[in-house]
Amino acid sequence: MLVRTSKPAPLGFHYNILRPGRYPVNPVPLRRQRSSPKTNIERLPKSNGGVKIIENKKRRPPVNVVLFQPEIPQNTGNIARLCAATGCRLHLIEPFGFIWDDRHLRRAGLDYWSLTDIQRYLDFEAFLRANPEGNHFYLTTKGQRRYTEVRFQPNDYLIFGPETRGLPPEILALNPQHNLRVPMRAAARSLNLANSVALVLYEALRQQGFPGLD
């Protein structure tokens, strides 16, 4: 059950979880909990339910994949496997629509979790503070440009919203010129999140000559 609010949650808010494994609902402020970006990342558990978080902040990845409040564990697990296979960094912004040790999450990622460079954040503002460099591109069905019209650079960020809602208007308003879309038929509402990530990620890697890949 997804309970929608009358207004989108502003930056600095995240969504309260109805109960573990359910989709996010009413927004609650996190301002009192906020601290430095480093603390926001490192205070979170490094290992949970067999899913280990690996952080290598010094390494410069060819592409960064960012999931804002992902809801479906199978998608997140598949995207983690994709990042492991391509050497890209995965950024996860809480809250999630699933519990971190979900068996579907582990199963979708198979044995690639030990190879995946993952960073987690309490909210979107913490992510922005921790990653001020590089171009931030926002994938949305409302994007004015196709993702193939952009010249991607090393360390760019590809930011995707939750499966049922997409990125909120206040995030899309940060840099409208960087709002990108994947072309599809007008009758189709959207593509699967993991499929969309794979399409855009491999285009960004192709433009860079598939660095480090055979």
C-alpha positions in Angstrom: 0.0 0.0 0.0 1.4 3.4 -1.0 0.0 6.4 0.7 0.6 9.6 -1.2 0.9 13.0 0.3 -0.7 16.2 -1.1 2.7 17.7 -1.7 6.1 16.2 -2.7 8.6 15.9 0.1 11.1 18.7 0.0 14.9 18.2 0.0 16.0 17.5 3.6 13.1 15.1 4.1 12.8 11.4 3.6 9.9 9.0 3.9 8.8 7.1 7.0 8.5 3.4 6.4 5.1 1.9 7.2 6.8 -1.3 8.3 9.9 -3.2 7.1 9.5 -4.3 3.5 6.7 -1.9 2.7 6.8 1.1 0.4 7.6 4.6 1.7 4.8 6.9 3.0 4.6 10.2 4.8 7.7 12.4 4.9 9.4 13.2 8.2 12.3 15.6 8.7 15.8 14.3 9.3 17.4 17.7 10.2 18.1 16.7 13.8 19.9 13.5 12.7 22.0 15.2 10.1 25.8 15.3 10.4 28.7 15.3 8.1 28.5 13.3 4.8 31.2 11.0 6.1 29.2 10.3 9.2 26.1 9.8 7.2 27.8 7.1 5.2 29.9 5.4 7.7 27.5 5.3 10.6 25.4 2.8 8.6 26.2 -0.9 9.0 29.0 -2.3 6.9 27.5 -5.7 6.6 24.0 -6.9 7.0 22.4 -10.2 6.1 25.4 -11.3 4.0 25.3 -8.1 2.0 28.6 -6.3 2.5 29.2 -2.7 1.8 32.6 -1.9 0.2 33.7 1.7 0.2 36.7 3.0 -1.8 36.3 6.7 -2.0 39.8 7.3 -3.4 39.0 5.3 -6.6 37.6 7.4 -9.4 34.9 5.3 -11.1 34.1 5.7 -14.8 30.4 6.2 -13.9 28.4 6.6 -10.7 24.9 5.0 -10.5 22.6 6.6 -7.9 19.3 5.1 -6.7 17.1 7.5 -4.9 14.8 5.6 -2.5 14.7 2.3 -4.4 11.6 0.2 -3.7 12.1 -3.2 -5.2 15.0 -5.4 -3.9 15.4 -7.4 -7.1 16.0 -4.3 -9.1 18.6 -3.0 -6.6 20.3 -6.4 -6.5 20.5 -6.6 -10.3 21.9 -3.0 -10.5 24.5 -3.9 -7.9 25.6 -6.8 -10.0 25.7 -4.5 -13.1 28.0 -2.1 -11.2 30.2 -4.9 -10.0 30.7 -6.2 -13.6 31.5 -2.7 -15.0 33.6 -1.2 -12.2 31.1 1.5 -11.5 30.1 2.9 -8.0 26.6 2.4 -6.7 25.2 5.1 -4.4 22.0 4.2 -2.4 19.9 7.0 -0.9 17.6 6.0 2.0 14.9 5.1 2.9 14.5 1.9 0.9 11.2 0.1 0.2 12.7 -3.1 1.6 14.8 -4.3 4.4 18.6 -4.4 3.7 18.9 -8.2 4.3 16.0 -9.1 2.0 16.7 -12.5 0.5 15.5 -11.2 -2.9 18.1 -8.5 -2.8 20.9 -11.0 -2.0 19.7 -13.5 -4.6 19.6 -10.8 -7.4 23.1 -9.7 -6.6 24.4 -13.4 -6.5 28.0 -13.5 -5.4 28.8 -10.1 -6.8 28.3 -8.2 -3.6 31.9 -8.6 -2.6 32.9 -6.9 -5.8 30.5 -4.0 -5.6 31.6 -0.5 -4.5 28.6 0.8 -2.6 27.9 3.9 -0.6 24.7 4.7 1.4 23.2 8.0 2.5 20.5 9.0 4.9 19.0 11.5 2.5 19.6 13.4 -0.8 21.2 16.4 0.8 23.8 14.1 2.4 24.5 12.7 -1.1 24.9 16.1 -2.6 27.3 17.2 0.1 29.4 14.1 -0.2 29.6 14.3 -4.0 30.0 17.9 -5.1 32.2 17.1 -8.2 31.1 15.6 -11.5 28.1 16.1 -13.6 24.7 15.0 -12.1 22.3 13.7 -14.7 18.7 12.9 -13.7 16.8 10.2 -15.6 13.1 10.8 -16.0 10.3 10.3 -18.4 9.9 14.1 -18.4 13.5 14.7 -19.7 13.8 17.1 -22.6 16.8 15.3 -24.1 17.6 11.7 -24.9 20.4 10.1 -23.0 22.3 9.5 -26.2 22.5 13.3 -26.9 24.9 13.8 -23.9 28.6 13.5 -23.9 29.4 11.7 -20.7 32.6 12.2 -18.7 34.4 10.0 -16.2 32.9 10.3 -12.7 29.5 11.5 -13.9 26.5 10.6 -11.9 23.4 8.9 -13.3 20.5 9.5 -10.8 17.4 7.3 -10.9 14.2 7.6 -8.9 12.0 5.0 -7.2 10.1 2.6 -9.3 6.6 3.8 -8.6 7.2 7.5 -8.4 10.3 8.6 -10.2 12.4 11.5 -9.1 10.4 14.3 -7.3 9.9 17.7 -9.0 12.3 19.5 -6.5 15.2 17.3 -7.6 14.4 17.6 -11.3 14.3 21.4 -10.9 18.0 21.4 -9.7 19.3 21.3 -13.3 16.6 20.9 -15.9 19.2 20.8 -18.7 20.5 17.6 -17.2 17.2 15.8 -17.1 17.4 12.9 -19.6 15.0 10.4 -20.9 15.1 6.9 -22.5 13.0 7.0 -25.7 10.0 4.8 -25.8 6.5 4.6 -27.3 4.0 7.1 -26.1 1.6 4.4 -24.8 4.3 3.0 -22.5 4.5 4.5 -19.0 8.1 3.6 -18.1 10.8 0.9 -18.4 12.0 -1.4 -15.7 14.5 0.4 -13.4 17.3 -2.1 -13.9 16.9 -2.1 -17.6 17.0 1.7 -17.7 20.2 1.8 -15.7 21.8 -0.8 -18.0 20.9 1.2 -21.1 22.3 4.5 -19.9 25.3 3.1 -18.0 26.6 1.2 -21.1 26.1 4.2 -23.3 28.2 6.3 -20.9 30.9 3.5 -20.8 30.8 3.2 -24.6 31.6 6.9 -25.0 34.6 6.4 -22.7 35.8 3.3 -24.6 34.7 0.8 -22.0 37.5 1.6 -19.5 38.9 -1.4 -17.8 36.5 -3.8 -19.5 37.3 -6.6 -21.9 
